[in-house]
Amino acid sequence: MKRILLVLVFVSQGIIAQSYSVDTSYTIKSTYDKLIKKYPFIKIAKANKGKNDIQIENIVYYKDKNRALHLDAFFNKKQKNNPGVIMIHAGGWRSGNKNQMQGLAQEITSRGYSCFAIEYRLSLEAKYPKGIYDVKNAIKFIKDNAKKFHVDPDKIAVLGCSSGGQMAALIGTTNGDLAFEDAKYKSKSSSRVQAIIDVDGILAFKHPESGEGEMAAFWLGGTHEENPQNWKEASALSHASENTPPSLFINSSFERFHAGRDDMIAILNQNKIYSEVKTIQDSPHSFWFFEPWMDETVNYTTQFLKRIFK
């Protein structure tokens, strides 16, 4: 299902009118309806919110005359200088929204982190690499406002699910690469992150394990035959190096959703960079929305972050 969304955003300078196409096909409910017959025991996960945890929605982190982009912030009002977790939603680079990360964000926040669910431009509105620019701009904004969000700007992890996992891995492996930065966004901070958490997101678009097709081609501006450069450039595996931060891969048992992972781990091992793989057996893709798997996802994530950030 696709619809045209007209948004009026009130800001101090006036009104920003935004008109762009939105694909509403990927939701938690629609995913549940597809999975419930095969997995009759699943339940849509409900997060536990700590009594001192704050949730602030729809903070504008970027705006120009035509567009405002938002994030949701989650943090403990009594704990300062927490590690931060940037959260990128799934949806095939085309659908989904930041609200879908609220459950994970609330749970991880309750365990001592500041979390940020990011809105970014999807492929009906903007093609690759604009969404990458958006998330990196959000990271800079969060660091610029670190005290407000009770976050340590030197302890930032980027976490993404499915297509968001692909983006998270690319953001982490391109630390300091100006080719992936929005030159128009002015900030005193960098978009560098200190950890990657890739939840069932591919590491290479063209790979023997990969099954990427129409959705990837739409985001990347053409099929592999039409635009091989983008398919290579958008693959985290192409950038993995001694500069890649420690990485956690949380996967379903479907190989296509971790295409290139083992090759990337080989590069990390060569450079003595820490990594972990956690496979949630007999789980579907989009497992992070549902119990019994969301709790497992949160446990793996926070155990890894505790080890990395001590």
C-alpha positions as CSV (number, residue, x, y, z in Angstrom):
1,M,0.0,0.0,0.0
2,K,1.4,3.4,-0.9
3,R,-0.1,6.8,-0.2
4,I,0.9,10.4,-0.5
5,L,1.6,12.0,2.8
6,L,1.3,15.8,3.3
7,V,2.9,16.9,6.6
8,L,2.8,20.4,8.1
9,V,5.6,20.9,10.5
10,F,5.6,24.0,12.8
11,V,9.0,25.4,13.5
12,S,10.2,28.7,14.9
13,Q,10.7,30.2,11.4
14,G,7.2,29.2,10.3
15,I,5.6,26.2,8.5
16,I,7.5,23.6,6.5
17,A,5.2,21.9,4.0
18,Q,6.3,18.4,3.1
19,S,4.8,16.3,0.3
20,Y,6.3,12.9,-0.5
21,S,5.3,9.3,-1.1
22,V,5.1,6.8,1.7
23,D,5.0,3.1,1.5
24,T,3.0,1.8,4.4
25,S,3.2,-2.0,3.6
26,Y,5.8,-2.9,6.3
27,T,4.3,-2.7,9.8
28,I,4.6,-4.8,12.9
29,K,0.9,-5.8,12.5
30,S,1.2,-6.9,8.9
31,T,4.4,-8.9,9.7
32,Y,2.6,-10.6,12.6
33,D,-0.3,-11.5,10.4
34,K,2.1,-13.2,7.9
35,L,4.0,-15.1,10.6
36,I,1.3,-16.2,13.1
37,K,0.3,-19.4,11.2
38,K,3.8,-20.7,11.1
39,Y,4.7,-19.4,14.6
40,P,1.4,-19.6,16.6
41,F,3.3,-19.0,19.9
42,I,4.5,-15.5,19.0
43,K,3.4,-12.3,20.6
44,I,4.1,-8.7,19.7
45,A,6.7,-7.7,22.2
46,K,5.9,-5.0,24.7
47,A,8.8,-3.1,26.3
48,N,9.4,-2.4,29.9
49,K,10.0,1.3,30.6
50,G,12.1,2.2,33.5
51,K,10.5,4.6,36.0
52,N,13.2,7.3,35.4
53,D,13.3,6.8,31.6
54,I,12.3,9.7,29.4
55,Q,10.9,9.4,25.9
56,I,10.9,12.5,23.7
57,E,9.4,12.0,20.3
58,N,9.8,13.9,17.0
59,I,12.8,16.0,17.7
60,V,13.9,17.8,14.5
61,Y,17.6,17.0,13.8
62,Y,17.7,18.4,10.3
63,K,15.5,20.8,8.3
64,D,15.7,22.8,5.2
65,K,12.9,24.7,3.4
66,N,11.4,21.5,2.0
67,R,12.0,18.8,4.6
68,A,12.3,18.2,8.3
69,L,13.8,14.9,9.7
70,H,13.1,13.7,13.2
71,L,14.3,11.3,15.9
72,D,12.9,9.9,19.1
73,A,15.2,10.1,22.1
74,F,15.1,7.7,25.1
75,F,17.2,8.2,28.2
76,N,17.3,7.9,31.9
77,K,16.9,11.3,33.5
78,K,19.0,10.4,36.6
79,Q,21.9,8.8,34.8
80,K,24.3,10.9,32.8
81,N,26.9,10.2,30.2
82,N,25.5,6.8,29.1
83,P,26.7,5.0,26.0
84,G,24.4,5.8,23.0
85,V,22.6,3.5,20.6
86,I,21.5,4.8,17.2
87,M,18.6,2.8,15.9
88,I,17.7,2.3,12.2
89,H,14.4,0.7,11.3
90,A,13.8,-2.0,8.7
91,G,11.5,-2.0,5.6
92,G,13.6,-2.7,2.5
93,W,14.9,0.9,2.3
94,R,11.3,1.8,1.1
95,S,8.9,1.2,4.0
96,G,8.8,1.2,7.8
97,N,9.3,4.1,10.2
98,K,11.2,5.0,13.4
99,N,8.2,4.1,15.6
100,Q,9.0,0.4,14.9
101,M,12.2,0.8,17.0
102,Q,10.5,2.1,20.1
103,G,10.2,-1.3,21.8
104,L,13.9,-2.2,21.4
105,A,14.8,1.4,22.4
106,Q,12.8,1.3,25.6
107,E,14.2,-2.1,26.7
108,I,17.8,-1.1,25.9
109,T,17.4,2.3,27.6
110,S,16.1,0.6,30.8
111,R,19.5,-1.2,31.0
112,G,21.6,1.9,31.1
113,Y,21.8,3.4,27.6
114,S,20.5,6.4,25.7
115,C,18.7,5.3,22.5
116,F,17.7,7.2,19.4
117,A,15.2,6.0,16.8
118,I,16.0,7.8,13.5
119,E,13.7,8.9,10.7
120,Y,15.6,8.8,7.4
121,R,14.5,9.4,3.8
122,L,13.3,6.2,2.1
123,S,13.7,5.2,-1.5
124,L,10.3,6.6,-2.7
125,E,11.6,10.0,-1.6
126,A,15.4,9.8,-2.0
127,K,17.8,7.3,-3.4
128,Y,21.1,6.0,-2.0
129,P,23.2,7.5,-0.4
130,K,20.8,10.1,1.0
131,G,19.5,7.9,3.8
132,I,23.1,7.3,4.9
133,Y,23.7,11.0,5.0
134,D,20.6,11.4,7.1
135,V,21.6,8.9,9.8
136,K,25.1,10.3,9.9
137,N,23.7,13.8,10.3
138,A,21.5,12.5,13.2
139,I,24.6,11.1,14.9
140,K,26.3,14.5,14.7
141,F,23.2,16.2,16.1
142,I,23.0,13.8,19.0
143,K,26.7,14.4,19.8
144,D,26.2,18.1,19.6
145,N,23.5,17.8,22.2
146,A,25.1,15.1,24.2
147,K,24.4,16.7,27.6
148,K,20.8,17.1,26.8
149,F,20.4,13.4,25.9
150,H,22.7,12.2,28.8
151,V,24.9,10.4,26.2
152,D,28.7,9.9,26.0
153,P,29.6,11.2,22.6
154,D,32.7,8.9,22.5
155,K,30.6,5.7,23.1
156,I,28.2,5.5,20.3
157,A,26.9,2.2,18.7
158,V,24.8,2.1,15.6
159,L,22.1,-0.7,15.5
160,G,19.9,-1.5,12.5
161,C,17.4,-4.2,11.6
162,S,17.3,-5.8,8.1
163,S,17.8,-3.0,5.6
164,G,18.6,-0.8,8.7
165,G,21.2,-3.4,9.6
166,Q,22.8,-3.0,6.2
167,M,22.8,0.7,6.7
168,A,24.3,0.4,10.2
169,A,27.1,-1.7,9.0
170,L,27.8,0.7,6.1
171,I,27.8,3.7,8.5
172,G,30.2,1.9,10.8
173,T,32.6,0.7,8.1
174,T,32.8,4.2,6.5
175,N,33.8,6.0,9.7
176,G,35.7,9.2,8.7
177,D,35.0,8.7,4.9
178,L,33.9,12.1,3.7
179,A,32.3,10.5,0.6
180,F,29.5,9.3,2.9
181,E,29.1,12.7,4.6
182,D,26.6,15.4,3.8
183,A,28.8,18.4,3.1
184,K,25.8,20.8,3.7
185,Y,25.3,19.7,7.3
186,K,27.4,21.8,9.6
187,S,28.4,20.4,13.0
188,K,31.2,20.5,15.5
189,S,31.0,16.7,15.9
190,S,31.9,13.7,13.7
191,S,29.6,10.9,12.7
192,R,32.1,8.3,13.9
193,V,30.7,5.3,15.8
194,Q,32.5,2.9,18.2
195,A,30.4,-0.2,17.6
196,I,28.1,-1.9,15.0
197,I,25.1,-4.0,15.7
198,D,23.7,-5.6,12.6
199,V,20.4,-7.4,13.1
200,D,19.8,-9.6,10.0
201,G,21.1,-7.1,7.6
202,I,23.3,-8.0,4.5
203,L,26.9,-7.0,4.2
204,A,27.1,-7.3,0.5
205,F,24.5,-6.7,-2.2
206,K,26.2,-8.9,-4.9
207,H,27.3,-12.1,-3.2
208,P,26.7,-15.8,-3.6
209,E,24.5,-15.8,-0.4
210,S,22.6,-12.6,-1.4
211,G,19.1,-12.6,-2.8
212,E,18.7,-8.9,-3.3
213,G,16.6,-7.7,-6.2
214,E,13.9,-5.2,-6.9
215,M,13.9,-3.4,-3.6
216,A,17.7,-3.0,-3.5
217,A,17.7,-1.9,-7.2
218,F,15.1,0.7,-6.5
219,W,17.1,2.2,-3.7
220,L,20.5,1.9,-5.4
221,G,19.3,3.6,-8.7
222,G,19.3,0.5,-10.9
223,T,20.0,-3.2,-11.1
224,H,23.5,-4.5,-10.6
225,E,23.9,-4.6,-14.4
226,E,22.7,-1.0,-14.6
227,N,24.6,0.4,-11.7
228,P,27.3,-2.0,-10.4
229,Q,29.2,0.9,-8.7
230,N,26.4,1.7,-6.3
231,W,25.9,-2.0,-5.5
232,K,29.6,-2.3,-4.6
233,E,29.9,1.1,-2.8
234,A,26.8,0.5,-0.7
235,S,28.1,-2.8,0.6
236,A,29.8,-2.7,4.0
237,L,32.0,-5.5,3.0
238,S,33.6,-3.2,0.4
239,H,34.8,-0.9,3.2
240,A,35.6,-3.3,6.1
241,S,39.2,-2.5,7.2
242,E,41.4,-1.9,10.2
243,N,39.2,1.2,10.9
244,T,36.0,-0.9,11.4
245,P,34.7,-0.8,14.9
246,P,33.8,-4.0,16.9
247,S,30.7,-5.6,15.4
248,L,27.9,-7.8,16.6
249,F,25.8,-9.8,14.1
250,I,22.4,-11.0,15.3
251,N,20.8,-13.3,12.7
252,S,17.9,-15.5,11.9
253,S,18.8,-18.8,10.3
254,F,18.1,-17.4,6.7
255,E,21.5,-17.1,5.0
256,R,20.4,-14.4,2.5
257,F,20.0,-11.9,5.4
258,H,23.7,-12.2,6.4
259,A,25.3,-12.3,2.9
260,G,28.9,-11.3,3.2
261,R,29.0,-11.5,7.0
262,D,31.6,-14.3,7.2
263,D,33.8,-12.5,4.7
264,M,33.6,-9.3,6.8
265,I,34.4,-11.2,10.0
266,A,37.5,-12.6,8.3
267,I,38.7,-9.0,7.6
268,L,38.0,-8.1,11.2
269,N,39.9,-11.1,12.5
270,Q,42.9,-10.2,10.3
271,N,42.9,-6.8,12.0
272,K,42.3,-8.2,15.5
273,I,38.9,-6.4,15.8
274,Y,36.4,-8.0,18.1
275,S,33.2,-9.5,16.6
276,E,30.4,-11.8,17.7
277,V,27.7,-13.8,15.9
278,K,24.5,-14.7,17.6
279,T,22.1,-16.8,15.6
280,I,18.5,-17.1,16.8
281,Q,17.6,-20.6,15.7
282,D,14.2,-21.3,14.0
283,S,13.3,-17.6,14.0
284,P,11.8,-15.7,11.1
285,H,13.2,-12.5,9.6
286,S,11.7,-9.5,11.6
287,F,12.1,-11.6,14.8
288,W,13.0,-8.5,16.8
289,F,9.3,-7.4,16.9
290,F,8.1,-10.5,18.7
291,E,8.5,-12.5,21.8
292,P,10.2,-14.8,22.6
293,W,12.9,-13.2,20.4
294,M,13.0,-9.5,21.3
295,D,14.2,-10.3,24.8
296,E,17.0,-12.5,23.3
297,T,17.9,-9.7,20.9
298,V,18.1,-7.1,23.8
299,N,20.2,-9.5,25.9
300,Y,22.7,-10.1,23.1
301,T,22.9,-6.4,22.4
302,T,23.4,-5.2,25.9
303,Q,26.0,-8.0,26.7
304,F,28.0,-6.9,23.7
305,L,27.8,-3.2,24.5
306,K,28.8,-3.9,28.1
307,R,31.9,-5.7,26.8
308,I,32.8,-3.0,24.3
309,F,32.1,0.0,26.5
310,K,32.8,-1.5,29.9
